[in-house]
């Protein structure tokens, strides 16, 4: 996959649209703005061999051939950005469960759906690849009532931070640890840093402030209005000092700011750093002293699947996502961790991949495992105090 294929243009993990937020807020208090999907006419049971997925834009593999050969099934993947508000809007307002056999979103999105009986517990005893998953995956997998049942299963995970021109700044290259100070409070990068224009700049900065005891912050994933305002005040001070060059809105902007060398550091997703590296730039995606935006995209089964009789098809695809082919591709190309990285490594070796590609698979496993050890911070995907983050970020932007 080349750098252009990593761009994931529909991605919006950093922003919630207003209508999506209304659905999110209603779900948070156990209400819905719309008639629950379970009270609507259900789609007829699907008798075809197609697994229908409402999936995160970069979640699908480059090629479904191996899955089709192994199972005799086909996949129709309808892409959706990873904006939790929009996802909940699709599930609650647009009755997505009546159409799709699997849906994906950030891990915490399962909570309001479970409250409204919109998810089917996943019977892990039916997944042959489940017994070998690591403690890391089990900790990120919410249990459901009943034996061997969970609500959602992570299928790609990573820890985002910032990237930096390590040689130009005289800093060590990854995996040596560096500080978020490079981004927020460093004379060498004054006027040469970029931040996400969306709400995630608030928890990013909170990681730095909390670790160094520069602010009194409790749970970064669920900060109070006062805590969010404290972070915004610090950002405004740094803004007035001239620390920041730009706010970006998209993956392409992240890459462009690096390739044009407008910035020496920016908060970013790892594929942006990889795209810059592919162009020969000495950019590192940071291993940090303080912590990361640790996240996971998860697979869920809508409740309507049971009535449609498509549960077996959904489980077959979930099990494949936990297998070696998917693990090897995601870890070697994007640096993401999947449920069974051990199977990814075995797959790469069995297929005769070259040493460099095999090393990339193993490096991703080691990288994510090392980064997830840091206590700060786990991206909940779904937070009931989102309005406080939004308000603080709006004040900083404006």
N, C-alpha and C positions, 0 to 999 in steps of 0.2 A: 504494500500500500504506500503510495507516495504522500507527500505532505498535504497535497490538495485534498486527498481522500480523508484526511483526518479532521477536516474543517468542521464537520457536523453543523451545517448552517442553521438547522432549526433549534439548536440547543439554547436553552434559557434557564439554566439551573440557578441563575443569579437574580431572577426577576419574577414577580408574581403579577399577572394582569388583574385588573380590578374585579372583573366578574368571577374569575377563578378564586380570588380572595374571599368574595362573598360566600361562595360555596364552602370554602375552607373554614371561615369563621362560624358558619351555621353548624357545620359538622362538629366543631370544637365543643359546642354546648349541647350536642345530641339532637340537633334539629336539622331539617333540610329545607331548602328553598323550593324543592320540587317534589313531586310525588315519588316515593321510593320505587326503585326499579323492580323490586319484588312484587309490587302490586300491578304491574303492567303486563300486557300480553307477552308471553315468552315466545321466542323464536322456535320454530319446529326443530326437532332433533336433527342434527346434521348427519347425513348418511354418507358423505363424501370422505375423501382421504386428506382433507385440508385442515391444518391447524391455523387458526386465525389469531393473530397477535396484534395488540395495540402496544407497540414497543418503543423504548427510548431510541432516538435517531441513530445512534452508533452501536446499538446492541446486536444487530444482526451480523452474522459472519459474512465474509466476502462471497462465499459460495455455499449453497445448501446441498450440494451434491452428496456429500458423505452422509448427512442426515437422511436424505431421501433414499439412498441406497440401503442404509441400515434399517430403516423403519417402513419403507413403502409409503411414507406420508409426504405431503408437500406443505410448505409454509407460505401464508400470505401475511406479510409484515407491514402493518400500517404505522408509519413513523409518527412519533409525538415528541415534542421537546420534554425536558425533565423539569418543567415548572409544575410544582406540586398542586398549586391552585388550579391550573388548567386541567391537570389529570383528574382531580376530584370533581371538577365540573363535568368532564366527560363521563365519569362513572356515575355521578349522582343525577346530573341534569339530563344528560344525553343517553343514559341507559346503556353504556358501553358493554356491560356484561351480557346483554341480549345478543351481541354480535361476536364478541371475542372469547376465545378459549383461555387465553393468557393475557395478562396486562402487566406492565412493568412501571416502576417508579422508584424514587428514593425510599429507603427502608421504612421510615416513620409513617409513610402514607397509608399503611395498612390500618392504623388505629381508627380513624373515623369511619372507614369502610366496615370494619368488624362491628363497630357500634350500631351500624344500620343493617347488619346481616347481609352485606353485599359481597362477602368473600367465602369461599369454600376452604375448609382446612385441608392442607396438603398432607396426604398419607405418605410419610417418608419410608414406610416399610415397602412401598411399591417402587422405590428408587434404588436400583442396584448400586449406584455410585455414592449413595448417602453415607453408608457406614464408615467410609474412609475420610470423611471431611475433618478438617482441623478444628481445634478449640476456637480459633479465631473466627471461623465461619459459624460455629455453633453459638458463640456469644452474640453474633449479629443476626441471629435467626429467632424471631419471637415464637414462643410455643403457643399451641392452640389446645383447647380442651380435648381430651381423648388420647388414646395411645398412639405414639409415633406421629403426632400431627403438629404442623407448624402453620403459621399464617402466610409467611413469605420466605423466600430463599434468596439470599444474595447471589448474583451471578456475575457481577463485575464490581471490583472495589479498588480504591486508590486513596492516596493521601496527598492532597494538593497543598502547595505552599507558594513560593515565589521563585522566579528565575533571575539570574544575574550574570553579567559578563565577568566571570571569575578572574581571568588573567588581567584584564584592564583595571579591575579594582584591587588587585593584589590579594585576593582571597583564595582559599583552597578550592579546588574542584570537588564536586560530589564524588564519593559519599562523606567527605569530611563535613562536620556540622558547622553551620554559620547561623547568624542571628537575624531575626526579622528587623533588627535595628537598621540593617542595610537599606531596607525599604522605607522605613518611617522616620528615621532620625540619624542621618549620616551626612556629614559635610561633603563627602566624596560623591554622593548621589543627589546633592541638592539640585532641584529643578530637572532631574533626570530619572524620575520614577513614575510609574503608572499604576493606577488602581482600578478595580472593577467598579463600574458606575452603579452597580446594583447593590442589594442589601448585604452581600457577603463581605464587603469591606469592613463592616462593623465587627463581626466575630473574628476576622483576620487580625484586626488591630487589637481586639480584646485579648487574643492569645499573647501578644507581645506585652501588653500592659499588665495582665494578670501574673504572668510568669515572673516579671521583674518587679512586681509589687509596686507598680506605678499607679495603680488604681485598685479600689476595693471591688472586686467582681466575684460573684459566686459561680453559678452555672452558666458558662458561655452559651450553651444551647438554649437557655431559657432566661435570658437577662431581663431585669426589670426595666421600666421606663427610665428610672434614675441612672441605672448602670449604662444603658445605651446612650443616654445624654452625656455621661462622663466620657465615653469613648469618642463621641462626636466632638466634644469640646477639645480633646487632645488632637483630633484630626484637623480641626479648624486652626489650632495653634500652629501645627506643622504646615498647613496650607498657607497661612499668613507668612511663615518663614520662607516660603518658596520651595518646599520640598517636592511638590508633585508637578509633573509635566502634563499628565493627561488622565482622563477617565475613559476606559474602553467599554464598549457595549457588546462585542462579539469576539469569537475566536479569531476571525481574520484580522481584526484590529490588534489583537494581542501579538500575532505573528508580525504584522506590518511594523509595529512600534519597535520590535526587536531588529528586524531586517534592515530598517532604515536607520537604526542606531539612534533613534530619538531618545531612548531611555537606556539606562544601565542596569535597571532592575524593575521588575513588575510582578505583581501577584498574577498567577497564571495557572492554567491547567497543564499537566505534563505534556500532552501532545503538542502544545504550542512551543514548548522548549525543544521538543524533538524536531519540529518543523524547522526551527532556527538552526539547530545542529546540522540538519540535513543540507542546509545552505552553507555549511562550513564555519558558522559562527561559534565562538568559544563561550557558549551559554550553558549554564548548569541549572537543573531544577533542584532547588535546595533541599538538603537534609538539614533540618533546623534544630537549634538548641531547645526551642520552646515547645513546639508542637505543630499540628497540621489541621487542615480541614479534611478529616477522615470521613469518607462516604462510601455508600454501597447502593448500587441499583439492584432491586429485588424483583423476583418473579412471583406473581400472585394468580390465583384461579378465581374468576368471578363465580358467585353462587349459582347463577343460572346454568352453568356447565352441567351440574348434576341432573337437572331436568332434561337438558338437551341430549344427554348421553354421550358427551364428548370428553369425559374425564380421562379416559385412557390415552387419548391423543395428547391432551395437555401434559400428562405425566411423562409420556414418551419424550416430548420436547424438553421438559425440565431436566430429565435424566441426561439427555444429550448435552445440554448446556453445562452439566457438571462433568462432562467427559474430557478426553484428551485433545480432540481436534480443536474444540473451542478454546480450551485453556492455552494451547500452544500459540494459536493465532493472536489472541488478545494480549498475552504477555509479551510476545516478541515484537508486535507492532506498536502497541500503545502503552505497554508497561503496566497493565492492569492485572490484578489478581482475580482468579476465578475459584469456584469451590474446591476443585481438585487440581492444584498445580502439579502435584506428583504425577497425575495422569498426563498432563501436558508435556512434562519432561520425557516421560516414557514414549509418548506419541512422537515427539521430535526425533528421538533416537531410533525408534522403529522405522520411521520414514526416511532415515538416512540424511537428516538435515545436517548442514555444515556446522563446524564448531562454533562459528560466530552466532548463528541463529540459536543453537542449543544453549550457548552461554547467555543469550538475551532472555530466554525463557527462565533459566535459573536465577538470573540477576533480578528479574521482576519479583519473583517469590521472596528473595532475600530482602529486597528493598521495601516492599510493602509490609512484610513481617516486622522489620526493624522500625519502620515509621509508626506502625500501629501500637507499638509498645508505649509511645509517649502518651501521657494522660490527657493532654490538651490537643484538639477537642474533637468530639464526634458530632458530625452534622446530622441533626435529627430528621432532616427532610421536612418534617411537619412540626411547627412550633406554635403554641397557642398565644404567644406574645409577639407574633410577627409585626403587628402594627407599631410596636415600640422600636423595632429595628428599622422599619420603613421610615418612620418619622425622623429618627436620628440621622439616617443616611440622606434624607431629603434636605435636612438642615445643613449638612456638610456640603452637599452639591450646590445648594442655592446661595 
